[in-house]
Structures are given as structure tokens and as C-alpha cells.
Amino acid sequence: AAQTERTSMSATVEHITEGTLTLADVQEKVGGYFEAVKLKDGRYMLVNEDGVLAGLPLNKEATQLMAELGPYPDRIVGNVVVVPQMGVVSTT
């Protein structure tokens, strides 16, 4: 069967500028376990680490952000959270 690239307006980029998030908060927002990608401006993009395997929709805004500020260009899928620093994510 041919694979088609799914795009959806439902894939979001949420910018957190203040306060803290728990690990559970981030996992809920991105839909599972996440990985953090450090951007060139010092912020971190938190993405679903299994998003491609799970068939999450292309996130055009996050893909563009990654192209501009990421360590490498990459297709980003699913919802992402952008935080100013990893200290925003609380492990407690």
C-alpha cells in the first residue's frame, strides 16, 4: 500500500514562556514520551519521540522552526512544546 503524508491543522506548537510543566504535562501535550531538541536560540523543542512511527500528522510550523533554528533540518510531526530552558520541565 502506498503511504501518503498526512497533514493536519491539529498539529500545534505551544510556546511556554513562564511557569513550569510536569513530565506528565509535556507527555499529555505531545501525546507520549518526548525528546528535547536544543534550538540555536537556546530554547528547547519537545517532540514526541515516536511520532513518525505513530503516524502523527506533519507539523509545518515546527518543521519550519527546526529548519531555521534546529541543529539539523528534520520533518517534525505531531504537537510540540517549545520551552525557554529544560528547567521549565519539573521531574517532581
C-alpha positions as a Markdown table, in Angstrom:
| # | Residue | x | y | z |
|---|---|---|---|---|
| 1 | Ala | 0.0 | 0.0 | 0.0 |
| 2 | Ala | 1.2 | 3.5 | -0.8 |
| 3 | Gln | 1.9 | 5.8 | 2.1 |
| 4 | Thr | 0.6 | 9.3 | 2.0 |
| 5 | Glu | 1.9 | 12.2 | 4.0 |
| 6 | Arg | -0.8 | 13.3 | 6.4 |
| 7 | Thr | -1.0 | 17.0 | 7.2 |
| 8 | Ser | -3.4 | 18.4 | 9.7 |
| 9 | Met | -4.1 | 21.8 | 11.3 |
| 10 | Ser | -4.4 | 19.9 | 14.5 |
| 11 | Ala | -0.6 | 19.6 | 14.9 |
| 12 | Thr | 0.3 | 22.6 | 17.2 |
| 13 | Val | 3.3 | 24.4 | 18.5 |
| 14 | Glu | 2.8 | 25.6 | 22.1 |
| 15 | His | 5.3 | 28.2 | 23.3 |
| 16 | Ile | 5.7 | 28.2 | 27.1 |
| 17 | Thr | 7.3 | 31.4 | 28.4 |
| 18 | Glu | 6.7 | 31.2 | 32.2 |
| 19 | Gly | 5.8 | 28.7 | 34.9 |
| 20 | Thr | 6.7 | 25.0 | 35.0 |
| 21 | Leu | 5.4 | 21.9 | 33.4 |
| 22 | Thr | 5.5 | 18.4 | 34.8 |
| 23 | Leu | 6.7 | 15.4 | 32.8 |
| 24 | Ala | 3.1 | 14.3 | 32.6 |
| 25 | Asp | 2.0 | 17.7 | 31.3 |
| 26 | Val | 4.5 | 17.5 | 28.5 |
| 27 | Gln | 3.6 | 13.9 | 27.7 |
| 28 | Glu | 0.0 | 14.9 | 27.5 |
| 29 | Lys | 0.7 | 17.8 | 25.2 |
| 30 | Val | 2.9 | 15.8 | 22.8 |
| 31 | Gly | 1.0 | 12.6 | 23.0 |
| 32 | Gly | 3.6 | 10.3 | 24.6 |
| 33 | Tyr | 7.2 | 10.1 | 25.6 |
| 34 | Phe | 9.2 | 13.1 | 24.3 |
| 35 | Glu | 12.7 | 14.1 | 23.3 |
| 36 | Ala | 14.2 | 17.6 | 23.7 |
| 37 | Val | 15.9 | 19.2 | 20.8 |
| 38 | Lys | 18.0 | 22.3 | 21.6 |
| 39 | Leu | 17.5 | 25.2 | 19.2 |
| 40 | Lys | 20.2 | 27.6 | 18.2 |
| 41 | Asp | 18.5 | 30.4 | 20.2 |
| 42 | Gly | 18.8 | 28.4 | 23.4 |
| 43 | Arg | 15.2 | 27.3 | 23.6 |
| 44 | Tyr | 14.2 | 23.6 | 23.5 |
| 45 | Met | 11.6 | 21.9 | 21.3 |
| 46 | Leu | 9.9 | 19.0 | 23.0 |
| 47 | Val | 8.7 | 16.5 | 20.4 |
| 48 | Asn | 7.0 | 13.1 | 20.5 |
| 49 | Glu | 9.9 | 10.6 | 20.2 |
| 50 | Asp | 7.8 | 8.0 | 18.4 |
| 51 | Gly | 5.7 | 10.5 | 16.4 |
| 52 | Val | 6.8 | 9.3 | 12.9 |
| 53 | Leu | 6.3 | 5.6 | 13.9 |
| 54 | Ala | 2.9 | 6.5 | 15.3 |
| 55 | Gly | 1.9 | 8.2 | 12.0 |
| 56 | Leu | 1.3 | 11.6 | 13.6 |
| 57 | Pro | 0.5 | 14.5 | 11.2 |
| 58 | Leu | 3.2 | 16.8 | 9.8 |
| 59 | Asn | 3.6 | 19.9 | 11.9 |
| 60 | Lys | 4.5 | 22.6 | 9.3 |
| 61 | Glu | 5.2 | 25.3 | 11.9 |
| 62 | Ala | 7.5 | 23.1 | 13.9 |
| 63 | Thr | 9.3 | 21.8 | 10.8 |
| 64 | Gln | 9.9 | 25.4 | 9.7 |
| 65 | Leu | 11.2 | 26.3 | 13.2 |
| 66 | Met | 13.5 | 23.3 | 13.1 |
| 67 | Ala | 14.8 | 24.4 | 9.6 |
| 68 | Glu | 15.6 | 27.9 | 10.9 |
| 69 | Leu | 16.9 | 27.2 | 14.4 |
| 70 | Gly | 17.4 | 23.5 | 14.8 |
| 71 | Pro | 20.7 | 21.6 | 14.9 |
| 72 | Tyr | 19.7 | 19.8 | 11.7 |
| 73 | Pro | 16.7 | 20.1 | 9.3 |
| 74 | Asp | 14.0 | 17.5 | 10.0 |
| 75 | Arg | 10.3 | 16.8 | 9.5 |
| 76 | Ile | 8.5 | 17.3 | 12.8 |
| 77 | Val | 5.2 | 15.6 | 13.4 |
| 78 | Gly | 2.6 | 15.9 | 16.0 |
| 79 | Asn | 2.2 | 18.5 | 18.7 |
| 80 | Val | 5.3 | 20.1 | 20.1 |
| 81 | Val | 6.1 | 22.3 | 23.1 |
| 82 | Val | 8.8 | 25.0 | 23.0 |
| 83 | Val | 10.3 | 26.0 | 26.3 |
| 84 | Pro | 12.9 | 28.6 | 27.2 |
| 85 | Gln | 15.0 | 26.1 | 29.1 |
| 86 | Met | 14.8 | 22.5 | 30.3 |
| 87 | Gly | 14.4 | 23.7 | 33.9 |
| 88 | Val | 10.8 | 24.6 | 33.0 |
| 89 | Val | 10.1 | 20.8 | 33.0 |
| 90 | Ser | 9.8 | 19.6 | 36.6 |
| 91 | Thr | 10.6 | 16.0 | 37.4 |
| 92 | Thr | 8.7 | 16.1 | 40.6 |
